Amino acid sequence: MKKIIHTSKAPAPIGPYNQAVLVGNTLYTSGQIALDPESMVLILDSIETETRQVMENMKAVLAAADMTFEDVIKTSIFISDMNNFSRINAVYGQYFDEANAPARETVEVANLPKFVNVEISMIAVK
């Protein structure tokens, strides 16, 4: 049976989807972009601040399911410019212990929702 996960501490969905779905002990998150959850304004000052906002949004979604980054087993990162990879990776890496970091792929795409530079989704298991 699935349970819909929702928190006001992360941006409300901008389409027909939920922030995350919990099935048993596995959480499947939707992709997060750098929307401020209170104002719904994009945080695009730099690729670092954008990535940090994405990760903070994801942190809030995980917390709503009583999980943390330690529970994440798989991450998908979609970026608009592979030249930003190392800068995104530097911020992303601050949220994980490298020895126990999840599996991951990073894919360059032509466009992302609202034409942001980075979108991240995760799968976590408790």
N, CA, C and O atoms as a GROMACS GRO file, in nm:
protein
  504
    1MET      N    1   0.083  -0.118   0.000
    1MET     CA    2   0.000   0.000   0.000
    1MET      C    3   0.088   0.125   0.000
    1MET      O    4   0.189   0.130   0.070
    2LYS      N    5   0.051   0.222  -0.077
    2LYS     CA    6   0.133   0.343  -0.085
    2LYS      C    7   0.077   0.453   0.005
    2LYS      O    8  -0.043   0.464   0.027
    3LYS      N    9   0.171   0.534   0.055
    3LYS     CA   10   0.136   0.648   0.140
    3LYS      C   11   0.196   0.772   0.075
    3LYS      O   12   0.315   0.774   0.043
    4ILE      N   13   0.114   0.874   0.054
    4ILE     CA   14   0.160   0.999  -0.004
    4ILE      C   15   0.231   1.080   0.104
    4ILE      O   16   0.179   1.097   0.215
    5ILE      N   17   0.350   1.129   0.072
    5ILE     CA   18   0.428   1.211   0.164
    5ILE      C   19   0.419   1.356   0.117
    5ILE      O   20   0.443   1.387   0.000
    6HIS      N   21   0.386   1.444   0.210
    6HIS     CA   22   0.376   1.586   0.178
    6HIS      C   23   0.424   1.668   0.297
    6HIS      O   24   0.394   1.634   0.412
    7THR      N   25   0.497   1.773   0.271
    7THR     CA   26   0.540   1.866   0.374
    7THR      C   27   0.536   2.008   0.319
    7THR      O   28   0.567   2.032   0.203
    8SER      N   29   0.498   2.100   0.403
    8SER     CA   30   0.499   2.242   0.365
    8SER      C   31   0.641   2.299   0.370
    8SER      O   32   0.663   2.413   0.330
    9LYS      N   33   0.737   2.219   0.419
    9LYS     CA   34   0.876   2.263   0.428
    9LYS      C   35   0.953   2.242   0.298
    9LYS      O   36   1.071   2.274   0.288
   10ALA      N   37   0.884   2.186   0.197
   10ALA     CA   38   0.939   2.171   0.063
   10ALA      C   39   0.835   2.230  -0.033
   10ALA      O   40   0.718   2.240   0.002
   11PRO      N   41   0.877   2.268  -0.154
   11PRO     CA   42   0.783   2.329  -0.248
   11PRO      C   43   0.666   2.237  -0.281
   11PRO      O   44   0.682   2.115  -0.295
   12ALA      N   45   0.550   2.297  -0.294
   12ALA     CA   46   0.434   2.222  -0.339
   12ALA      C   47   0.456   2.180  -0.484
   12ALA      O   48   0.520   2.253  -0.559
   13PRO      N   49   0.406   2.064  -0.523
   13PRO     CA   50   0.421   2.019  -0.662
   13PRO      C   51   0.364   2.122  -0.760
   13PRO      O   52   0.265   2.189  -0.731
   14ILE      N   53   0.428   2.133  -0.876
   14ILE     CA   54   0.382   2.226  -0.979
   14ILE      C   55   0.313   2.151  -1.093
   14ILE      O   56   0.305   2.201  -1.205
   15GLY      N   57   0.265   2.033  -1.063
   15GLY     CA   58   0.196   1.950  -1.161
   15GLY      C   59   0.122   1.838  -1.091
   15GLY      O   60   0.112   1.837  -0.968
   16PRO      N   61   0.070   1.743  -1.167
   16PRO     CA   62  -0.007   1.632  -1.109
   16PRO      C   63   0.081   1.520  -1.054
   16PRO      O   64   0.085   1.410  -1.110
   17TYR      N   65   0.152   1.550  -0.946
   17TYR     CA   66   0.238   1.452  -0.879
   17TYR      C   67   0.249   1.491  -0.733
   17TYR      O   68   0.204   1.598  -0.693
   18ASN      N   69   0.309   1.405  -0.653
   18ASN     CA   70   0.332   1.430  -0.511
   18ASN      C   71   0.480   1.446  -0.483
   18ASN      O   72   0.564   1.405  -0.564
   19GLN      N   73   0.513   1.504  -0.369
   19GLN     CA   74   0.653   1.522  -0.332
   19GLN      C   75   0.724   1.388  -0.319
   19GLN      O   76   0.840   1.374  -0.356
   20ALA      N   77   0.653   1.288  -0.266
   20ALA     CA   78   0.712   1.155  -0.250
   20ALA      C   79   0.600   1.054  -0.224
   20ALA      O   80   0.490   1.089  -0.184
   21VAL      N   81   0.633   0.928  -0.249
   21VAL     CA   82   0.542   0.818  -0.222
   21VAL      C   83   0.621   0.713  -0.144
   21VAL      O   84   0.730   0.672  -0.185
   22LEU      N   85   0.564   0.671  -0.031
   22LEU     CA   86   0.624   0.567   0.052
   22LEU      C   87   0.550   0.437   0.027
   22LEU      O   88   0.428   0.430   0.042
   23VAL      N   89   0.625   0.334  -0.012
   23VAL     CA   90   0.568   0.200  -0.034
   23VAL      C   91   0.646   0.105   0.056
   23VAL      O   92   0.765   0.080   0.034
   24GLY      N   93   0.578   0.053   0.157
   24GLY     CA   94   0.649  -0.028   0.256
   24GLY      C   95   0.753   0.057   0.325
   24GLY      O   96   0.719   0.158   0.386
   25ASN      N   97   0.879   0.017   0.316
   25ASN     CA   98   0.986   0.096   0.378
   25ASN      C   99   1.071   0.171   0.274
   25ASN      O  100   1.180   0.218   0.305
   26THR      N  101   1.018   0.180   0.151
   26THR     CA  102   1.091   0.246   0.043
   26THR      C  103   1.022   0.376   0.003
   26THR      O  104   0.902   0.380  -0.023
   27LEU      N  105   1.102   0.484  -0.001
   27LEU     CA  106   1.052   0.615  -0.038
   27LEU      C  107   1.101   0.651  -0.177
   27LEU      O  108   1.220   0.642  -0.206
   28TYR      N  109   1.009   0.691  -0.262
   28TYR     CA  110   1.040   0.738  -0.397
   28TYR      C  111   1.006   0.887  -0.401
   28TYR      O  112   0.890   0.924  -0.387
   29THR      N  113   1.106   0.971  -0.420
   29THR     CA  114   1.079   1.114  -0.423
   29THR      C  115   1.063   1.163  -0.566
   29THR      O  116   1.119   1.106  -0.660
   30SER      N  117   0.986   1.267  -0.580
   30SER     CA  118   0.983   1.339  -0.708
   30SER      C  119   1.106   1.426  -0.715
   30SER      O  120   1.171   1.451  -0.614
   31GLY      N  121   1.138   1.472  -0.833
   31GLY     CA  122   1.251   1.561  -0.847
   31GLY      C  123   1.225   1.693  -0.778
   31GLY      O  124   1.114   1.746  -0.783
   32GLN      N  125   1.328   1.746  -0.715
   32GLN     CA  126   1.319   1.877  -0.651
   32GLN      C  127   1.404   1.975  -0.730
   32GLN      O  128   1.513   1.943  -0.777
   33ILE      N  129   1.350   2.096  -0.743
   33ILE     CA  130   1.424   2.206  -0.803
   33ILE      C  131   1.439   2.313  -0.696
   33ILE      O  132   1.390   2.295  -0.584
   34ALA      N  133   1.505   2.423  -0.728
   34ALA     CA  134   1.541   2.524  -0.628
   34ALA      C  135   1.430   2.625  -0.600
   34ALA      O  136   1.454   2.746  -0.600
   35LEU      N  137   1.311   2.576  -0.577
   35LEU     CA  138   1.202   2.665  -0.536
   35LEU      C  139   1.206   2.684  -0.385
   35LEU      O  140   1.218   2.587  -0.310
   36ASP      N  141   1.197   2.808  -0.340
   36ASP     CA  142   1.183   2.835  -0.198
   36ASP      C  143   1.044   2.788  -0.157
   36ASP      O  144   0.946   2.830  -0.218
   37PRO      N  145   1.032   2.702  -0.056
   37PRO     CA  146   0.901   2.645  -0.021
   37PRO      C  147   0.800   2.746   0.029
   37PRO      O  148   0.679   2.723   0.016
   38GLU      N  149   0.844   2.856   0.085
   38GLU     CA  150   0.751   2.957   0.136
   38GLU      C  151   0.703   3.051   0.027
   38GLU      O  152   0.583   3.076   0.014
   39SER      N  153   0.795   3.103  -0.051
   39SER     CA  154   0.759   3.203  -0.153
   39SER      C  155   0.732   3.142  -0.290
   39SER      O  156   0.671   3.206  -0.376
   40MET      N  157   0.780   3.018  -0.310
   40MET     CA  158   0.774   2.952  -0.441
   40MET      C  159   0.850   3.031  -0.548
   40MET      O  160   0.819   3.024  -0.667
   41VAL      N  161   0.952   3.106  -0.503
   41VAL     CA  162   1.041   3.180  -0.592
   41VAL      C  163   1.166   3.095  -0.612
   41VAL      O  164   1.217   3.035  -0.518
   42LEU      N  165   1.214   3.089  -0.736
   42LEU     CA  166   1.336   3.014  -0.766
   42LEU      C  167   1.459   3.082  -0.705
   42LEU      O  168   1.472   3.205  -0.710
   43ILE      N  169   1.549   3.002  -0.649
   43ILE     CA  170   1.675   3.050  -0.593
   43ILE      C  171   1.784   3.015  -0.694
   43ILE      O  172   1.832   2.902  -0.699
   44LEU      N  173   1.823   3.114  -0.774
   44LEU     CA  174   1.916   3.089  -0.884
   44LEU      C  175   2.037   3.182  -0.880
   44LEU      O  176   2.095   3.211  -0.984
   45ASP      N  177   2.075   3.228  -0.761
   45ASP     CA  178   2.187   3.322  -0.748
   45ASP      C  179   2.316   3.267  -0.806
   45ASP      O  180   2.391   3.339  -0.873
   46SER      N  181   2.343   3.139  -0.780
   46SER     CA  182   2.460   3.071  -0.834
   46SER      C  183   2.425   2.923  -0.840
   46SER      O  184   2.326   2.881  -0.782
   47ILE      N  185   2.504   2.845  -0.910
   47ILE     CA  186   2.477   2.701  -0.917
   47ILE      C  187   2.491   2.638  -0.779
   47ILE      O  188   2.424   2.539  -0.748
   48GLU      N  189   2.578   2.694  -0.695
   48GLU     CA  190   2.595   2.642  -0.560
   48GLU      C  191   2.471   2.669  -0.474
   48GLU      O  192   2.422   2.579  -0.406
   49THR      N  193   2.420   2.791  -0.477
   49THR     CA  194   2.300   2.821  -0.397
   49THR      C  195   2.178   2.748  -0.452
   49THR      O  196   2.091   2.706  -0.376
   50GLU      N  197   2.173   2.732  -0.582
   50GLU     CA  198   2.062   2.656  -0.643
   50GLU      C  199   2.067   2.510  -0.597
   50GLU      O  200   1.965   2.455  -0.556
   51THR      N  201   2.184   2.449  -0.603
   51THR     CA  202   2.198   2.310  -0.561
   51THR      C  203   2.169   2.294  -0.412
   51THR      O  204   2.105   2.197  -0.371
   52ARG      N  205   2.214   2.389  -0.332
   52ARG     CA  206   2.189   2.383  -0.186
   52ARG      C  207   2.038   2.388  -0.160
   52ARG      O  208   1.988   2.314  -0.075
   53GLN      N  209   1.965   2.474  -0.231
   53GLN     CA  210   1.820   2.482  -0.212
   53GLN      C  211   1.754   2.351  -0.251
   53GLN      O  212   1.663   2.304  -0.182
   54VAL      N  213   1.798   2.290  -0.360
   54VAL     CA  214   1.745   2.160  -0.401
   54VAL      C  215   1.767   2.057  -0.290
   54VAL      O  216   1.676   1.982  -0.255
   55MET      N  217   1.888   2.054  -0.236
   55MET     CA  218   1.919   1.955  -0.132
   55MET      C  219   1.842   1.983  -0.004
   55MET      O  220   1.800   1.889   0.064
   56GLU      N  221   1.821   2.108   0.032
   56GLU     CA  222   1.742   2.142   0.150
   56GLU      C  223   1.596   2.102   0.129
   56GLU      O  224   1.530   2.055   0.222
   57ASN      N  225   1.546   2.121   0.008
   57ASN     CA  226   1.410   2.076  -0.023
   57ASN      C  227   1.400   1.924  -0.009
   57ASN      O  228   1.303   1.872   0.046
   58MET      N  229   1.500   1.855  -0.060
   58MET     CA  230   1.500   1.709  -0.050
   58MET      C  231   1.512   1.664   0.095
   58MET      O  232   1.448   1.567   0.134
   59LYS      N  233   1.591   1.734   0.173
   59LYS     CA  234   1.605   1.704   0.316
   59LYS      C  235   1.469   1.713   0.385
   59LYS      O  236   1.437   1.629   0.469
   60ALA      N  237   1.389   1.813   0.350
   60ALA     CA  238   1.256   1.830   0.409
   60ALA      C  239   1.162   1.717   0.369
   60ALA      O  240   1.082   1.670   0.450
   61VAL      N  241   1.170   1.674   0.244
   61VAL     CA  242   1.085   1.563   0.198
   61VAL      C  243   1.124   1.435   0.270
   61VAL      O  244   1.037   1.360   0.316
   62LEU      N  245   1.253   1.408   0.280
   62LEU     CA  246   1.299   1.290   0.353
   62LEU      C  247   1.252   1.294   0.498
   62LEU      O  248   1.204   1.194   0.550
   63ALA      N  249   1.264   1.409   0.562
   63ALA     CA  250   1.224   1.422   0.703
   63ALA      C  251   1.074   1.397   0.720
   63ALA      O  252   1.032   1.341   0.821
   64ALA      N  253   0.994   1.438   0.622
   64ALA     CA  254   0.849   1.415   0.630
   64ALA      C  255   0.816   1.266   0.630
   64ALA      O  256   0.709   1.226   0.676
   65ALA      N  257   0.908   1.185   0.580
   65ALA     CA  258   0.891   1.040   0.580
   65ALA      C  259   0.974   0.976   0.691
   65ALA      O  260   0.995   0.854   0.691
   66ASP      N  261   1.022   1.058   0.785
   66ASP     CA  262   1.106   1.012   0.896
   66ASP      C  263   1.234   0.946   0.845
   66ASP      O  264   1.276   0.842   0.896
   67MET      N  265   1.296   1.008   0.744
   67MET     CA  266   1.420   0.958   0.687
   67MET      C  267   1.522   1.071   0.679
   67MET      O  268   1.488   1.188   0.698
   68THR      N  269   1.646   1.033   0.651
   68THR     CA  270   1.755   1.129   0.634
   68THR      C  271   1.834   1.089   0.510
   68THR      O  272   1.803   0.990   0.443
   69PHE      N  273   1.936   1.167   0.480
   69PHE     CA  274   2.023   1.133   0.367
   69PHE      C  275   2.094   0.999   0.388
   69PHE      O  276   2.134   0.936   0.291
   70GLU      N  277   2.109   0.956   0.512
   70GLU     CA  278   2.170   0.825   0.540
   70GLU      C  279   2.085   0.710   0.487
   70GLU      O  280   2.136   0.600   0.465
   71ASP      N  281   1.957   0.733   0.467
   71ASP     CA  282   1.866   0.630   0.418
   71ASP      C  283   1.860   0.624   0.265
   71ASP      O  284   1.802   0.531   0.209
   72VAL      N  285   1.920   0.722   0.198
   72VAL     CA  286   1.914   0.729   0.052
   72VAL      C  287   2.002   0.622  -0.010
   72VAL      O  288   2.120   0.609   0.025
   73ILE      N  289   1.943   0.544  -0.103
   73ILE     CA  290   2.019   0.438  -0.170
   73ILE      C  291   2.048   0.470  -0.317
   73ILE      O  292   2.136   0.410  -0.378
   74LYS      N  293   1.972   0.565  -0.375
   74LYS     CA  294   1.988   0.597  -0.518
   74LYS      C  295   1.949   0.742  -0.540
   74LYS      O  296   1.846   0.788  -0.491
   75THR      N  297   2.030   0.812  -0.615
   75THR     CA  298   2.004   0.952  -0.650
   75THR      C  299   2.014   0.968  -0.801
   75THR      O  300   2.101   0.910  -0.865
   76SER      N  301   1.925   1.048  -0.855
   76SER     CA  302   1.932   1.087  -0.996
   76SER      C  303   1.947   1.238  -1.002
   76SER      O  304   1.867   1.312  -0.944
   77ILE      N  305   2.050   1.283  -1.071
   77ILE     CA  306   2.074   1.426  -1.085
   77ILE      C  307   2.065   1.460  -1.233
   77ILE      O  308   2.131   1.400  -1.317
   78PHE      N  309   1.982   1.558  -1.262
   78PHE     CA  310   1.966   1.607  -1.399
   78PHE      C  311   2.016   1.750  -1.402
   78PHE      O  312   1.972   1.834  -1.324
   79ILE      N  313   2.109   1.777  -1.494
   79ILE     CA  314   2.167   1.911  -1.503
   79ILE      C  315   2.160   1.962  -1.646
   79ILE      O  316   2.160   1.884  -1.741
   80SER      N  317   2.153   2.093  -1.659
   80SER     CA  318   2.140   2.154  -1.792
   80SER      C  319   2.274   2.178  -1.859
   80SER      O  320   2.280   2.203  -1.980
   81ASP      N  321   2.383   2.171  -1.781
   81ASP     CA  322   2.516   2.198  -1.837
   81ASP      C  323   2.619   2.115  -1.761
   81ASP      O  324   2.644   2.140  -1.643
   82MET      N  325   2.679   2.018  -1.827
   82MET     CA  326   2.777   1.931  -1.764
   82MET      C  327   2.899   2.009  -1.714
   82MET      O  328   2.974   1.958  -1.630
   83ASN      N  329   2.920   2.130  -1.763
   83ASN     CA  330   3.029   2.212  -1.713
   83ASN      C  331   3.009   2.251  -1.566
   83ASN      O  332   3.104   2.291  -1.499
   84ASN      N  333   2.885   2.240  -1.516
   84ASN     CA  334   2.856   2.270  -1.376
   84ASN      C  335   2.871   2.147  -1.285
   84ASN      O  336   2.850   2.157  -1.164
   85PHE      N  337   2.907   2.034  -1.342
   85PHE     CA  338   2.911   1.908  -1.266
   85PHE      C  339   2.993   1.919  -1.137
   85PHE      O  340   2.944   1.882  -1.031
   86SER      N  341   3.114   1.968  -1.144
   86SER     CA  342   3.201   1.970  -1.026
   86SER      C  343   3.146   2.065  -0.920
   86SER      O  344   3.159   2.036  -0.801
   87ARG      N  345   3.087   2.175  -0.959
   87ARG     CA  346   3.030   2.270  -0.862
   87ARG      C  347   2.906   2.213  -0.795
   87ARG      O  348   2.888   2.230  -0.674
   88ILE      N  349   2.822   2.145  -0.871
   88ILE     CA  350   2.704   2.078  -0.815
   88ILE      C  351   2.749   1.966  -0.722
   88ILE      O  352   2.698   1.952  -0.612
   89ASN      N  353   2.845   1.888  -0.768
   89ASN     CA  354   2.896   1.775  -0.691
   89ASN      C  355   2.955   1.820  -0.557
   89ASN      O  356   2.940   1.750  -0.456
   90ALA      N  357   3.021   1.935  -0.555
   90ALA     CA  358   3.080   1.985  -0.431
   90ALA      C  359   2.973   2.013  -0.325
   90ALA      O  360   2.992   1.982  -0.208
   91VAL      N  361   2.861   2.071  -0.366
   91VAL     CA  362   2.752   2.098  -0.272
   91VAL      C  363   2.682   1.968  -0.234
   91VAL      O  364   2.658   1.942  -0.116
   92TYR      N  365   2.648   1.887  -0.334
   92TYR     CA  366   2.582   1.758  -0.311
   92TYR      C  367   2.661   1.674  -0.211
   92TYR      O  368   2.603   1.614  -0.121
   93GLY      N  369   2.792   1.671  -0.226
   93GLY     CA  370   2.878   1.590  -0.140
   93GLY      C  371   2.876   1.630   0.006
   93GLY      O  372   2.911   1.549   0.092
   94GLN      N  373   2.838   1.753   0.037
   94GLN     CA  374   2.830   1.799   0.176
   94GLN      C  375   2.716   1.731   0.251
   94GLN      O  376   2.713   1.735   0.374
   95TYR      N  377   2.623   1.669   0.181
   95TYR     CA  378   2.506   1.607   0.244
   95TYR      C  379   2.521   1.456   0.266
   95TYR      O  380   2.433   1.393   0.325
   96PHE      N  381   2.632   1.399   0.219
   96PHE     CA  382   2.652   1.255   0.231
   96PHE      C  383   2.790   1.222   0.288
   96PHE      O  384   2.886   1.295   0.266
   97ASP      N  385   2.796   1.113   0.362
   97ASP     CA  386   2.922   1.055   0.405
   97ASP      C  387   2.972   0.974   0.284
   97ASP      O  388   2.905   0.880   0.241
   98GLU      N  389   3.086   1.010   0.232
   98GLU     CA  390   3.135   0.948   0.109
   98GLU      C  391   3.143   0.796   0.117
   98GLU      O  392   3.118   0.728   0.018
   99ALA      N  393   3.177   0.742   0.233
   99ALA     CA  394   3.190   0.598   0.249
   99ALA      C  395   3.056   0.526   0.235
   99ALA      O  396   3.052   0.409   0.195
  100ASN      N  397   2.947   0.595   0.266
  100ASN     CA  398   2.814   0.534   0.259
  100ASN      C  399   2.723   0.606   0.160
  100ASN      O  400   2.600   0.593   0.168
  101ALA      N  401   2.780   0.680   0.068
  101ALA     CA  402   2.701   0.757  -0.029
  101ALA      C  403   2.618   0.662  -0.117
  101ALA      O  404   2.656   0.547  -0.139
  102PRO      N  405   2.504   0.710  -0.165
  102PRO     CA  406   2.418   0.626  -0.248
  102PRO      C  407   2.473   0.606  -0.389
  102PRO      O  408   2.566   0.675  -0.432
  103ALA      N  409   2.414   0.511  -0.459
  103ALA     CA  410   2.440   0.498  -0.603
  103ALA      C  411   2.383   0.624  -0.669
  103ALA      O  412   2.294   0.689  -0.614
  104ARG      N  413   2.435   0.658  -0.788
  104ARG     CA  414   2.392   0.784  -0.848
  104ARG      C  415   2.423   0.786  -0.996
  104ARG      O  416   2.520   0.725  -1.043
  105GLU      N  417   2.339   0.859  -1.070
  105GLU     CA  418   2.375   0.897  -1.206
  105GLU      C  419   2.352   1.047  -1.219
  105GLU      O  420   2.265   1.104  -1.154
  106THR      N  421   2.432   1.108  -1.305
  106THR     CA  422   2.418   1.249  -1.337
  106THR      C  423   2.406   1.259  -1.487
  106THR      O  424   2.492   1.212  -1.562
  107VAL      N  425   2.297   1.322  -1.531
  107VAL     CA  426   2.266   1.326  -1.674
  107VAL      C  427   2.245   1.470  -1.717
  107VAL      O  428   2.170   1.544  -1.653
  108GLU      N  429   2.310   1.509  -1.827
  108GLU     CA  430   2.284   1.640  -1.885
  108GLU      C  431   2.160   1.630  -1.973
  108GLU      O  432   2.146   1.537  -2.053
  109VAL      N  433   2.070   1.727  -1.957
  109VAL     CA  434   1.946   1.730  -2.034
  109VAL      C  435   1.932   1.866  -2.102
  109VAL      O  436   1.997   1.963  -2.064
  110ALA      N  437   1.845   1.871  -2.204
  110ALA     CA  438   1.826   1.995  -2.279
  110ALA      C  439   1.756   2.101  -2.195
  110ALA      O  440   1.796   2.218  -2.198
  111ASN      N  441   1.654   2.062  -2.121
  111ASN     CA  442   1.578   2.156  -2.038
  111ASN      C  443   1.524   2.086  -1.915
  111ASN      O  444   1.509   1.964  -1.912
  112LEU      N  445   1.497   2.165  -1.813
  112LEU     CA  446   1.436   2.117  -1.689
  112LEU      C  447   1.316   2.205  -1.657
  112LEU      O  448   1.302   2.313  -1.715
  113PRO      N  449   1.229   2.161  -1.565
  113PRO     CA  450   1.113   2.244  -1.530
  113PRO      C  451   1.155   2.386  -1.491
  113PRO      O  452   1.253   2.405  -1.419
  114LYS      N  453   1.080   2.482  -1.539
  114LYS     CA  454   1.107   2.624  -1.512
  114LYS      C  455   1.246   2.666  -1.558
  114LYS      O  456   1.298   2.769  -1.516
  115PHE      N  457   1.307   2.584  -1.646
  115PHE     CA  458   1.439   2.612  -1.704
  115PHE      C  459   1.548   2.630  -1.598
  115PHE      O  460   1.638   2.713  -1.613
  116VAL      N  461   1.538   2.551  -1.489
  116VAL     CA  462   1.641   2.553  -1.385
  116VAL      C  463   1.766   2.481  -1.434
  116VAL      O  464   1.768   2.426  -1.544
  117ASN      N  465   1.870   2.484  -1.353
  117ASN     CA  466   1.998   2.423  -1.391
  117ASN      C  467   2.019   2.284  -1.333
  117ASN      O  468   2.102   2.208  -1.383
  118VAL      N  469   1.943   2.249  -1.228
  118VAL     CA  470   1.962   2.119  -1.162
  118VAL      C  471   1.830   2.072  -1.102
  118VAL      O  472   1.753   2.151  -1.047
  119GLU      N  473   1.806   1.941  -1.114
  119GLU     CA  474   1.692   1.875  -1.050
  119GLU      C  475   1.743   1.742  -0.994
  119GLU      O  476   1.819   1.671  -1.060
  120ILE      N  477   1.700   1.710  -0.872
  120ILE     CA  478   1.748   1.589  -0.807
  120ILE      C  479   1.628   1.510  -0.752
  120ILE      O  480   1.537   1.566  -0.692
  121SER      N  481   1.631   1.378  -0.774
  121SER     CA  482   1.533   1.288  -0.713
  121SER      C  483   1.610   1.178  -0.640
  121SER      O  484   1.727   1.153  -0.667
  122MET      N  485   1.540   1.111  -0.547
  122MET     CA  486   1.606   1.009  -0.466
  122MET      C  487   1.513   0.892  -0.436
  122MET      O  488   1.391   0.903  -0.440
  123ILE      N  489   1.576   0.780  -0.405
  123ILE     CA  490   1.507   0.663  -0.350
  123ILE      C  491   1.575   0.635  -0.217
  123ILE      O  492   1.697   0.630  -0.208
  124ALA      N  493   1.493   0.616  -0.113
  124ALA     CA  494   1.548   0.590   0.020
  124ALA      C  495   1.477   0.470   0.082
  124ALA      O  496   1.360   0.443   0.053
  125VAL      N  497   1.548   0.398   0.167
  125VAL     CA  498   1.494   0.281   0.235
  125VAL      C  499   1.524   0.293   0.382
  125VAL      O  500   1.637   0.322   0.421
  126LYS      N  501   1.422   0.270   0.465
  126LYS     CA  502   1.439   0.278   0.611
  126LYS      C  503   1.451   0.139   0.668
  126LYS      O  504   1.465   0.123   0.789
   0.00000   0.00000   0.00000
